């Protein structure tokens, strides 16, 4: 008996923006093996095809990054102050 198997090449679904529903545009793909992990991690970056929506996302991202940077600076100052107080306590 001879069987013929037909396979259909499926088209990858286009990712859609969760905020406005517009299709996303592929920007880059990075694969890296992180320390302590056995498997590589792939990061794919997309941009929204709706420019107004992408501008809003960029503003939100910049705001979030600023908050994270401010928190890191505050944490560093707090730890330095704590170390200085500890040093004075032992003197």
C-alpha positions in Angstrom: 0.0 0.0 0.0 1.1 3.5 -0.8 0.0 6.4 1.2 0.3 10.0 0.2 0.3 12.5 3.0 -0.7 16.0 2.2 0.7 18.7 4.3 -0.4 22.3 4.2 2.1 24.9 5.0 0.4 27.0 7.7 1.0 30.7 7.7 2.1 32.1 11.0 -0.6 34.2 12.5 0.3 37.9 12.6 0.5 39.2 16.2 -2.0 41.8 17.0 -1.6 44.8 19.4 -3.5 44.2 22.6 -4.4 47.9 22.9 -5.7 48.9 19.5 -6.0 45.6 17.6 -3.7 46.7 14.8 -1.1 44.2 13.4 2.3 44.3 14.9 5.5 44.9 12.9 8.5 42.6 13.6 11.6 44.5 14.7 14.1 42.0 16.0 14.7 38.6 17.5 17.4 37.7 20.0 18.3 34.3 21.4 20.6 34.0 24.4 21.7 31.4 26.9 21.4 32.9 30.3 23.6 31.9 33.2 22.0 29.1 35.3 19.6 28.1 32.5 19.8 25.0 30.4 17.7 26.4 27.6 18.2 29.5 25.4 15.7 32.3 25.8 14.3 34.0 22.7 13.1 37.6 22.9 11.1 39.0 20.0 10.4 42.7 19.7 7.4 44.1 17.8 6.1 47.6 17.1 2.5 48.6 16.6 1.6 49.6 13.0 -0.7 52.3 14.4 1.8 55.2 15.1 -0.4 56.9 17.7 -0.7 53.7 19.7 3.0 53.1 19.4 3.8 56.7 20.6 1.6 56.0 23.7 3.3 52.7 24.4 6.7 54.5 24.1 5.6 57.1 26.6 4.5 54.4 29.1 7.7 52.5 28.6 9.8 55.6 29.2 7.8 56.5 32.3 8.2 52.9 33.6 12.0 53.0 32.9 12.4 56.3 34.7 10.6 54.9 37.8 12.9 51.9 37.8 16.0 54.1 37.5 14.8 56.3 40.3 14.1 53.3 42.5 17.6 51.9 41.8 19.2 55.3 42.8 17.1 55.5 45.9 18.0 51.9 46.9 21.7 52.6 46.4 21.5 55.8 48.5 19.6 53.9 51.2 22.2 51.1 51.3 25.0 53.6 51.5 23.4 55.5 54.3 22.7 52.2 56.2 26.3 51.1 55.7 27.6 54.5 57.0 25.3 54.3 60.0 26.5 50.8 60.8 30.1 51.9 60.5 29.5 54.8 62.9 27.8 52.5 65.3 30.9 50.3 65.6 33.3 53.3 66.0 
